[in-house]
Structures are given as C-alpha cells and as structure tokens.
Amino acid sequence: MAKKRKEPRKLAPPPSASDQARDELFSHILRCGVLEATPEHQKEWFDDTMLYLADRYEGLTEDDLAQLRTLGERYCRPVVGRRTPVGADA
C-alpha cells in the first residue's frame, strides 16, 4: 500500500524573464533555420529577433539583451572541425 505524503510537493519557482527569453530565442533559432544562413542573414535575423524579444520581455535590460544575443550568436557558430581525420595517421 502506498504511503501518504505529509508534506505537499514544493513547486519550482517560475522561470525568470531572462530564462524564458533564452529558451524562446533558441527555439526560434532551431525553427527558422538560422543555423544554415549566411553571416549577413544571421545578423539581420538577430537584429529583428532581438527587437521582438525586447518588446515581448519588457523587464529585460540592455545588458540582458546583449548577453542573450551573444548566447544565440555563439550557438549559431559552426563547430570547429579537426584538421586530420581521427585514425588517419594510424
């Protein structure tokens, strides 16, 4: 038989506006195909998207938005590949 809980479950605090904006930015990046875009198109897309996020999340400061953009731009950078394939010298 299952034991009854004496304490109610504690709910996690709601995510901050910064966390919500970050999650929404990454979601937009994946849905909009920004990863495959040229650097010029990525810059234009980020300019527009950051304006949208600033309107949507009014509590974000300029510093928050700058950090958010930096995170998004880093996420869109291509992975640095190896110069020689693994096991090529073996």
Biopython code that builds the backbone (N, CA, C, O; Angstrom):
import numpy as np
from Bio.PDB.StructureBuilder import StructureBuilder

atoms = [
    (1, "MET", "N", (0.840, -1.163, 0.000)),
    (1, "MET", "CA", (0.000, 0.000, 0.000)),
    (1, "MET", "C", (0.895, 1.240, 0.000)),
    (1, "MET", "O", (1.929, 1.253, 0.668)),
    (2, "ALA", "N", (0.515, 2.261, -0.728)),
    (2, "ALA", "CA", (1.313, 3.483, -0.838)),
    (2, "ALA", "C", (1.175, 4.339, 0.412)),
    (2, "ALA", "O", (0.102, 4.452, 1.005)),
    (3, "LYS", "N", (2.301, 4.940, 0.791)),
    (3, "LYS", "CA", (2.286, 5.832, 1.942)),
    (3, "LYS", "C", (1.759, 7.200, 1.505)),
    (3, "LYS", "O", (1.997, 7.651, 0.385)),
    (4, "LYS", "N", (1.052, 7.830, 2.406)),
    (4, "LYS", "CA", (0.554, 9.168, 2.113)),
    (4, "LYS", "C", (1.636, 10.177, 2.474)),
    (4, "LYS", "O", (2.316, 10.045, 3.492)),
    (5, "ARG", "N", (1.778, 11.169, 1.636)),
    (5, "ARG", "CA", (2.733, 12.238, 1.900)),
    (5, "ARG", "C", (2.158, 13.191, 2.924)),
    (5, "ARG", "O", (0.996, 13.591, 2.851)),
    (6, "LYS", "N", (2.985, 13.540, 3.866)),
    (6, "LYS", "CA", (2.555, 14.509, 4.868)),
    (6, "LYS", "C", (2.793, 15.933, 4.383)),
    (6, "LYS", "O", (2.019, 16.838, 4.698)),
    (7, "GLU", "N", (3.882, 16.135, 3.602)),
    (7, "GLU", "CA", (4.199, 17.464, 3.102)),
    (7, "GLU", "C", (3.717, 17.601, 1.665)),
    (7, "GLU", "O", (3.883, 16.680, 0.866)),
    (8, "PRO", "N", (3.126, 18.733, 1.332)),
    (8, "PRO", "CA", (2.758, 18.935, -0.071)),
    (8, "PRO", "C", (4.024, 19.115, -0.905)),
    (8, "PRO", "O", (5.049, 19.570, -0.398)),
    (9, "ARG", "N", (3.945, 18.764, -2.158)),
    (9, "ARG", "CA", (5.098, 18.928, -3.042)),
    (9, "ARG", "C", (5.414, 20.402, -3.208)),
    (9, "ARG", "O", (4.521, 21.241, -3.318)),
    (10, "LYS", "N", (6.691, 20.694, -3.223)),
    (10, "LYS", "CA", (7.122, 22.071, -3.430)),
    (10, "LYS", "C", (7.274, 22.305, -4.924)),
    (10, "LYS", "O", (7.932, 21.534, -5.622)),
    (11, "LEU", "N", (6.667, 23.364, -5.397)),
    (11, "LEU", "CA", (6.755, 23.705, -6.804)),
    (11, "LEU", "C", (8.009, 24.523, -7.057)),
    (11, "LEU", "O", (8.415, 25.338, -6.229)),
    (12, "ALA", "N", (8.604, 24.297, -8.190)),
    (12, "ALA", "CA", (9.779, 25.076, -8.569)),
    (12, "ALA", "C", (9.331, 26.509, -8.857)),
    (12, "ALA", "O", (8.217, 26.732, -9.331)),
    (13, "PRO", "N", (10.198, 27.473, -8.572)),
    (13, "PRO", "CA", (9.819, 28.854, -8.867)),
    (13, "PRO", "C", (9.663, 29.036, -10.371)),
    (13, "PRO", "O", (10.321, 28.345, -11.149)),
    (14, "PRO", "N", (8.810, 29.950, -10.784)),
    (14, "PRO", "CA", (8.630, 30.164, -12.220)),
    (14, "PRO", "C", (9.933, 30.676, -12.839)),
    (14, "PRO", "O", (10.695, 31.377, -12.174)),
    (15, "PRO", "N", (10.197, 30.335, -14.099)),
    (15, "PRO", "CA", (11.434, 30.798, -14.730)),
    (15, "PRO", "C", (11.442, 32.320, -14.862)),
    (15, "PRO", "O", (10.397, 32.953, -15.012)),
    (16, "SER", "N", (12.634, 32.886, -14.805)),
    (16, "SER", "CA", (12.777, 34.340, -14.923)),
    (16, "SER", "C", (12.514, 34.766, -16.369)),
    (16, "SER", "O", (12.503, 33.935, -17.277)),
    (17, "ALA", "N", (12.305, 36.049, -16.570)),
    (17, "ALA", "CA", (12.083, 36.578, -17.920)),
    (17, "ALA", "C", (13.302, 36.296, -18.800)),
    (17, "ALA", "O", (13.165, 36.011, -19.989)),
    (18, "SER", "N", (14.482, 36.378, -18.210)),
    (18, "SER", "CA", (15.711, 36.109, -18.951)),
    (18, "SER", "C", (15.762, 34.645, -19.415)),
    (18, "SER", "O", (16.134, 34.363, -20.554)),
    (19, "ASP", "N", (15.390, 33.731, -18.534)),
    (19, "ASP", "CA", (15.365, 32.309, -18.891)),
    (19, "ASP", "C", (14.324, 32.033, -19.969)),
    (19, "ASP", "O", (14.584, 31.271, -20.900)),
    (20, "GLN", "N", (13.158, 32.639, -19.852)),
    (20, "GLN", "CA", (12.108, 32.446, -20.850)),
    (20, "GLN", "C", (12.544, 32.988, -22.206)),
    (20, "GLN", "O", (12.319, 32.349, -23.234)),
    (21, "ALA", "N", (13.168, 34.168, -22.210)),
    (21, "ALA", "CA", (13.634, 34.772, -23.455)),
    (21, "ALA", "C", (14.722, 33.912, -24.095)),
    (21, "ALA", "O", (14.742, 33.737, -25.313)),
    (22, "ARG", "N", (15.629, 33.374, -23.274)),
    (22, "ARG", "CA", (16.687, 32.498, -23.795)),
    (22, "ARG", "C", (16.082, 31.263, -24.452)),
    (22, "ARG", "O", (16.466, 30.892, -25.561)),
    (23, "ASP", "N", (15.139, 30.631, -23.766)),
    (23, "ASP", "CA", (14.510, 29.431, -24.320)),
    (23, "ASP", "C", (13.773, 29.742, -25.617)),
    (23, "ASP", "O", (13.820, 28.964, -26.570)),
    (24, "GLU", "N", (13.091, 30.884, -25.645)),
    (24, "GLU", "CA", (12.366, 31.266, -26.855)),
    (24, "GLU", "C", (13.327, 31.566, -27.999)),
    (24, "GLU", "O", (13.053, 31.205, -29.143)),
    (25, "LEU", "N", (14.449, 32.220, -27.706)),
    (25, "LEU", "CA", (15.445, 32.509, -28.735)),
    (25, "LEU", "C", (15.979, 31.222, -29.345)),
    (25, "LEU", "O", (16.037, 31.098, -30.568)),
    (26, "PHE", "N", (16.369, 30.263, -28.512)),
    (26, "PHE", "CA", (16.892, 29.001, -29.037)),
    (26, "PHE", "C", (15.832, 28.263, -29.842)),
    (26, "PHE", "O", (16.148, 27.647, -30.860)),
    (27, "SER", "N", (14.597, 28.315, -29.407)),
    (27, "SER", "CA", (13.512, 27.684, -30.146)),
    (27, "SER", "C", (13.358, 28.327, -31.526)),
    (27, "SER", "O", (13.192, 27.629, -32.527)),
    (28, "HIS", "N", (13.413, 29.658, -31.573)),
    (28, "HIS", "CA", (13.314, 30.363, -32.856)),
    (28, "HIS", "C", (14.490, 30.015, -33.765)),
    (28, "HIS", "O", (14.310, 29.827, -34.968)),
    (29, "ILE", "N", (15.684, 29.930, -33.200)),
    (29, "ILE", "CA", (16.866, 29.598, -33.995)),
    (29, "ILE", "C", (16.668, 28.252, -34.677)),
    (29, "ILE", "O", (16.946, 28.108, -35.867)),
    (30, "LEU", "N", (16.190, 27.273, -33.928)),
    (30, "LEU", "CA", (16.010, 25.930, -34.496)),
    (30, "LEU", "C", (14.885, 25.890, -35.529)),
    (30, "LEU", "O", (15.007, 25.214, -36.551)),
    (31, "ARG", "N", (13.797, 26.605, -35.272)),
    (31, "ARG", "CA", (12.647, 26.566, -36.181)),
    (31, "ARG", "C", (12.867, 27.370, -37.449)),
    (31, "ARG", "O", (12.340, 27.013, -38.503)),
    (32, "CYS", "N", (13.639, 28.457, -37.367)),
    (32, "CYS", "CA", (13.769, 29.365, -38.500)),
    (32, "CYS", "C", (14.927, 29.020, -39.439)),
    (32, "CYS", "O", (15.080, 29.671, -40.472)),
    (33, "GLY", "N", (15.721, 28.044, -39.121)),
    (33, "GLY", "CA", (16.818, 27.647, -39.999)),
    (33, "GLY", "C", (17.976, 28.635, -40.016)),
    (33, "GLY", "O", (18.702, 28.718, -41.006)),
    (34, "VAL", "N", (18.153, 29.369, -38.956)),
    (34, "VAL", "CA", (19.221, 30.377, -38.885)),
    (34, "VAL", "C", (20.595, 29.727, -38.906)),
    (34, "VAL", "O", (21.566, 30.350, -39.335)),
    (35, "LEU", "N", (20.691, 28.497, -38.454)),
    (35, "LEU", "CA", (21.986, 27.813, -38.403)),
    (35, "LEU", "C", (22.599, 27.667, -39.793)),
    (35, "LEU", "O", (23.823, 27.683, -39.928)),
    (36, "GLU", "N", (21.772, 27.526, -40.824)),
    (36, "GLU", "CA", (22.265, 27.345, -42.184)),
    (36, "GLU", "C", (22.387, 28.659, -42.945)),
    (36, "GLU", "O", (22.849, 28.655, -44.086)),
    (37, "ALA", "N", (21.996, 29.765, -42.362)),
    (37, "ALA", "CA", (22.005, 31.059, -43.042)),
    (37, "ALA", "C", (23.419, 31.623, -43.137)),
    (37, "ALA", "O", (24.312, 31.241, -42.381)),
    (38, "THR", "N", (23.598, 32.538, -44.079)),
    (38, "THR", "CA", (24.888, 33.219, -44.213)),
    (38, "THR", "C", (25.059, 34.180, -43.030)),
    (38, "THR", "O", (24.075, 34.563, -42.397)),
    (39, "PRO", "N", (26.298, 34.568, -42.730)),
    (39, "PRO", "CA", (26.517, 35.503, -41.616)),
    (39, "PRO", "C", (25.729, 36.810, -41.762)),
    (39, "PRO", "O", (25.267, 37.363, -40.763)),
    (40, "GLU", "N", (25.572, 37.307, -42.988)),
    (40, "GLU", "CA", (24.826, 38.547, -43.202)),
    (40, "GLU", "C", (23.352, 38.365, -42.845)),
    (40, "GLU", "O", (22.744, 39.224, -42.206)),
    (41, "HIS", "N", (22.787, 37.230, -43.270)),
    (41, "HIS", "CA", (21.385, 36.957, -42.952)),
    (41, "HIS", "C", (21.198, 36.682, -41.459)),
    (41, "HIS", "O", (20.178, 37.055, -40.880)),
    (42, "GLN", "N", (22.179, 36.031, -40.839)),
    (42, "GLN", "CA", (22.094, 35.797, -39.397)),
    (42, "GLN", "C", (22.075, 37.116, -38.633)),
    (42, "GLN", "O", (21.303, 37.279, -37.688)),
    (43, "LYS", "N", (22.930, 38.062, -39.044)),
    (43, "LYS", "CA", (22.968, 39.366, -38.369)),
    (43, "LYS", "C", (21.616, 40.060, -38.501)),
    (43, "LYS", "O", (21.086, 40.577, -37.518)),
    (44, "GLU", "N", (21.063, 40.074, -39.694)),
    (44, "GLU", "CA", (19.757, 40.706, -39.921)),
    (44, "GLU", "C", (18.677, 40.015, -39.093)),
    (44, "GLU", "O", (17.829, 40.677, -38.496)),
    (45, "TRP", "N", (18.711, 38.676, -39.060)),
    (45, "TRP", "CA", (17.727, 37.911, -38.297)),
    (45, "TRP", "C", (17.848, 38.228, -36.810)),
    (45, "TRP", "O", (16.837, 38.418, -36.134)),
    (46, "PHE", "N", (19.077, 38.286, -36.295)),
    (46, "PHE", "CA", (19.279, 38.603, -34.882)),
    (46, "PHE", "C", (18.823, 40.027, -34.563)),
    (46, "PHE", "O", (18.233, 40.261, -33.508)),
    (47, "ASP", "N", (19.090, 40.983, -35.462)),
    (47, "ASP", "CA", (18.632, 42.355, -35.234)),
    (47, "ASP", "C", (17.114, 42.376, -35.045)),
    (47, "ASP", "O", (16.610, 42.974, -34.094)),
    (48, "ASP", "N", (16.393, 41.721, -35.952)),
    (48, "ASP", "CA", (14.929, 41.691, -35.882)),
    (48, "ASP", "C", (14.433, 40.923, -34.655)),
    (48, "ASP", "O", (13.505, 41.359, -33.974)),
    (49, "THR", "N", (15.053, 39.789, -34.382)),
    (49, "THR", "CA", (14.606, 38.942, -33.277)),
    (49, "THR", "C", (14.857, 39.600, -31.928)),
    (49, "THR", "O", (14.041, 39.466, -31.016)),
    (50, "MET", "N", (15.958, 40.297, -31.790)),
    (50, "MET", "CA", (16.242, 40.967, -30.521)),
    (50, "MET", "C", (15.252, 42.105, -30.274)),
    (50, "MET", "O", (14.873, 42.357, -29.131)),
    (51, "LEU", "N", (14.833, 42.792, -31.336)),
    (51, "LEU", "CA", (13.792, 43.818, -31.174)),
    (51, "LEU", "C", (12.491, 43.174, -30.701)),
    (51, "LEU", "O", (11.807, 43.696, -29.821)),
    (52, "TYR", "N", (12.164, 42.032, -31.304)),
    (52, "TYR", "CA", (10.954, 41.305, -30.904)),
    (52, "TYR", "C", (11.031, 40.882, -29.436)),
    (52, "TYR", "O", (10.076, 41.078, -28.684)),
    (53, "LEU", "N", (12.157, 40.306, -29.027)),
    (53, "LEU", "CA", (12.301, 39.848, -27.644)),
    (53, "LEU", "C", (12.287, 41.008, -26.656)),
    (53, "LEU", "O", (11.770, 40.871, -25.547)),
    (54, "ALA", "N", (12.851, 42.149, -27.049)),
    (54, "ALA", "CA", (12.832, 43.328, -26.181)),
    (54, "ALA", "C", (11.397, 43.804, -25.949)),
    (54, "ALA", "O", (11.052, 44.230, -24.847)),
    (55, "ASP", "N", (10.560, 43.730, -26.993)),
    (55, "ASP", "CA", (9.148, 44.106, -26.848)),
    (55, "ASP", "C", (8.381, 43.084, -26.035)),
    (55, "ASP", "O", (7.542, 43.441, -25.209)),
    (56, "ARG", "N", (8.666, 41.817, -26.267)),
    (56, "ARG", "CA", (7.931, 40.741, -25.601)),
    (56, "ARG", "C", (8.277, 40.638, -24.119)),
    (56, "ARG", "O", (7.397, 40.392, -23.293)),
    (57, "TYR", "N", (9.542, 40.822, -23.778)),
    (57, "TYR", "CA", (10.007, 40.720, -22.394)),
    (57, "TYR", "C", (10.505, 42.098, -21.959)),
    (57, "TYR", "O", (11.702, 42.381, -21.999)),
    (58, "GLU", "N", (9.580, 42.933, -21.549)),
    (58, "GLU", "CA", (9.894, 44.325, -21.226)),
    (58, "GLU", "C", (10.833, 44.466, -20.029)),
    (58, "GLU", "O", (11.491, 45.495, -19.884)),
    (59, "GLY", "N", (10.904, 43.456, -19.179)),
    (59, "GLY", "CA", (11.750, 43.523, -17.993)),
    (59, "GLY", "C", (13.224, 43.309, -18.275)),
    (59, "GLY", "O", (14.045, 43.474, -17.372)),
    (60, "LEU", "N", (13.587, 42.949, -19.489)),
    (60, "LEU", "CA", (14.994, 42.698, -19.809)),
    (60, "LEU", "C", (15.737, 44.022, -20.013)),
    (60, "LEU", "O", (15.244, 44.933, -20.677)),
    (61, "THR", "N", (16.915, 44.101, -19.435)),
    (61, "THR", "CA", (17.751, 45.292, -19.601)),
    (61, "THR", "C", (18.543, 45.176, -20.903)),
    (61, "THR", "O", (18.554, 44.127, -21.547)),
    (62, "GLU", "N", (19.204, 46.268, -21.274)),
    (62, "GLU", "CA", (20.057, 46.253, -22.462)),
    (62, "GLU", "C", (21.178, 45.221, -22.292)),
    (62, "GLU", "O", (21.561, 44.550, -23.251)),
    (63, "ASP", "N", (21.696, 45.101, -21.072)),
    (63, "ASP", "CA", (22.746, 44.123, -20.796)),
    (63, "ASP", "C", (22.211, 42.699, -20.952)),
    (63, "ASP", "O", (22.892, 41.839, -21.509)),
    (64, "ASP", "N", (20.992, 42.449, -20.462)),
    (64, "ASP", "CA", (20.370, 41.129, -20.623)),
    (64, "ASP", "C", (20.223, 40.782, -22.099)),
    (64, "ASP", "O", (20.523, 39.662, -22.515)),
    (65, "LEU", "N", (19.759, 41.749, -22.890)),
    (65, "LEU", "CA", (19.575, 41.513, -24.321)),
    (65, "LEU", "C", (20.902, 41.282, -25.030)),
    (65, "LEU", "O", (20.989, 40.453, -25.936)),
    (66, "ALA", "N", (21.940, 42.016, -24.622)),
    (66, "ALA", "CA", (23.267, 41.825, -25.217)),
    (66, "ALA", "C", (23.798, 40.430, -24.901)),
    (66, "ALA", "O", (24.358, 39.766, -25.774)),
    (67, "GLN", "N", (23.627, 39.983, -23.659)),
    (67, "GLN", "CA", (24.071, 38.638, -23.283)),
    (67, "GLN", "C", (23.279, 37.576, -24.031)),
    (67, "GLN", "O", (23.831, 36.558, -24.450)),
    (68, "LEU", "N", (21.993, 37.815, -24.195)),
    (68, "LEU", "CA", (21.133, 36.878, -24.915)),
    (68, "LEU", "C", (21.568, 36.756, -26.373)),
    (68, "LEU", "O", (21.629, 35.656, -26.923)),
    (69, "ARG", "N", (21.867, 37.887, -26.985)),
    (69, "ARG", "CA", (22.325, 37.871, -28.377)),
    (69, "ARG", "C", (23.656, 37.131, -28.502)),
    (69, "ARG", "O", (23.855, 36.354, -29.436)),
    (70, "THR", "N", (24.562, 37.376, -27.563)),
    (70, "THR", "CA", (25.858, 36.688, -27.581)),
    (70, "THR", "C", (25.668, 35.178, -27.491)),
    (70, "THR", "O", (26.313, 34.425, -28.220)),
    (71, "LEU", "N", (24.785, 34.735, -26.601)),
    (71, "LEU", "CA", (24.500, 33.298, -26.490)),
    (71, "LEU", "C", (23.967, 32.734, -27.804)),
    (71, "LEU", "O", (24.400, 31.674, -28.256)),
    (72, "GLY", "N", (23.030, 33.449, -28.406)),
    (72, "GLY", "CA", (22.451, 32.993, -29.671)),
    (72, "GLY", "C", (23.467, 32.946, -30.792)),
    (72, "GLY", "O", (23.492, 31.991, -31.569)),
    (73, "GLU", "N", (24.311, 33.971, -30.886)),
    (73, "GLU", "CA", (25.319, 34.002, -31.944)),
    (73, "GLU", "C", (26.352, 32.892, -31.758)),
    (73, "GLU", "O", (26.797, 32.285, -32.732)),
    (74, "ARG", "N", (26.729, 32.630, -30.522)),
    (74, "ARG", "CA", (27.663, 31.521, -30.261)),
    (74, "ARG", "C", (27.033, 30.187, -30.639)),
    (74, "ARG", "O", (27.704, 29.303, -31.172)),
    (75, "TYR", "N", (25.761, 30.051, -30.364)),
    (75, "TYR", "CA", (25.049, 28.813, -30.699)),
    (75, "TYR", "C", (25.029, 28.585, -32.207)),
    (75, "TYR", "O", (25.038, 27.441, -32.661)),
    (76, "CYS", "N", (25.002, 29.657, -32.978)),
    (76, "CYS", "CA", (24.924, 29.543, -34.439)),
    (76, "CYS", "C", (26.273, 29.341, -35.116)),
    (76, "CYS", "O", (26.328, 29.027, -36.305)),
    (77, "ARG", "N", (27.361, 29.518, -34.371)),
    (77, "ARG", "CA", (28.685, 29.332, -34.983)),
    (77, "ARG", "C", (28.892, 27.871, -35.354)),
    (77, "ARG", "O", (28.455, 26.967, -34.642)),
    (78, "PRO", "N", (29.573, 27.652, -36.495)),
    (78, "PRO", "CA", (29.852, 26.258, -36.864)),
    (78, "PRO", "C", (30.856, 25.630, -35.917)),
    (78, "PRO", "O", (31.701, 26.311, -35.336)),
    (79, "VAL", "N", (30.749, 24.342, -35.778)),
    (79, "VAL", "CA", (31.683, 23.602, -34.936)),
    (79, "VAL", "C", (33.033, 23.565, -35.641)),
    (79, "VAL", "O", (33.104, 23.353, -36.851)),
    (80, "VAL", "N", (34.092, 23.772, -34.883)),
    (80, "VAL", "CA", (35.430, 23.734, -35.456)),
    (80, "VAL", "C", (35.797, 22.282, -35.711)),
    (80, "VAL", "O", (35.792, 21.466, -34.789)),
    (81, "GLY", "N", (36.112, 21.958, -36.949)),
    (81, "GLY", "CA", (36.442, 20.594, -37.317)),
    (81, "GLY", "C", (37.909, 20.286, -37.088)),
    (81, "GLY", "O", (38.732, 21.182, -36.900)),
    (82, "ARG", "N", (38.215, 19.007, -37.109)),
    (82, "ARG", "CA", (39.611, 18.580, -36.974)),
    (82, "ARG", "C", (40.336, 18.799, -38.294)),
    (82, "ARG", "O", (39.727, 18.780, -39.364)),
    (83, "ARG", "N", (41.650, 19.008, -38.202)),
    (83, "ARG", "CA", (42.437, 19.201, -39.414)),
    (83, "ARG", "C", (42.663, 17.881, -40.147)),
    (83, "ARG", "O", (42.643, 17.831, -41.377)),
    (84, "THR", "N", (42.880, 16.809, -39.374)),
    (84, "THR", "CA", (43.039, 15.498, -39.986)),
    (84, "THR", "C", (42.014, 14.554, -39.354)),
    (84, "THR", "O", (41.724, 14.660, -38.162)),
    (85, "PRO", "N", (41.482, 13.656, -40.127)),
    (85, "PRO", "CA", (40.517, 12.709, -39.559)),
    (85, "PRO", "C", (41.148, 11.832, -38.500)),
    (85, "PRO", "O", (42.337, 11.523, -38.571)),
    (86, "VAL", "N", (40.374, 11.438, -37.539)),
    (86, "VAL", "CA", (40.840, 10.557, -36.468)),
    (86, "VAL", "C", (41.245, 9.227, -37.087)),
    (86, "VAL", "O", (40.505, 8.654, -37.887)),
    (87, "GLY", "N", (42.405, 8.749, -36.718)),
    (87, "GLY", "CA", (42.888, 7.455, -37.206)),
    (87, "GLY", "C", (43.543, 7.525, -38.580)),
    (87, "GLY", "O", (43.884, 6.483, -39.140)),
    (88, "ALA", "N", (43.728, 8.714, -39.139)),
    (88, "ALA", "CA", (44.338, 8.844, -40.455)),
    (88, "ALA", "C", (45.829, 8.515, -40.426)),
    (88, "ALA", "O", (46.384, 8.022, -41.408)),
    (89, "ASP", "N", (46.468, 8.791, -39.294)),
    (89, "ASP", "CA", (47.906, 8.513, -39.182)),
    (89, "ASP", "C", (48.205, 7.107, -38.717)),
    (89, "ASP", "O", (49.352, 6.664, -38.775)),
    (90, "ALA", "N", (47.190, 6.400, -38.256)),
    (90, "ALA", "CA", (47.414, 5.084, -37.682)),
    (90, "ALA", "C", (47.606, 4.012, -38.716)),
    (90, "ALA", "O", (47.806, 2.848, -38.369)),
]
sb = StructureBuilder()
sb.init_structure("model")
sb.init_model(0)
sb.init_chain("A")
sb.init_seg("    ")
for serial, (resi, resn, name, xyz) in enumerate(atoms, 1):
    if name == "N":
        sb.init_residue(resn, " ", resi, " ")
    sb.init_atom(name, np.array(xyz, "f"), 0.0, 1.0, " ", f" {name:<3s}", serial, name[0])
structure = sb.get_structure()
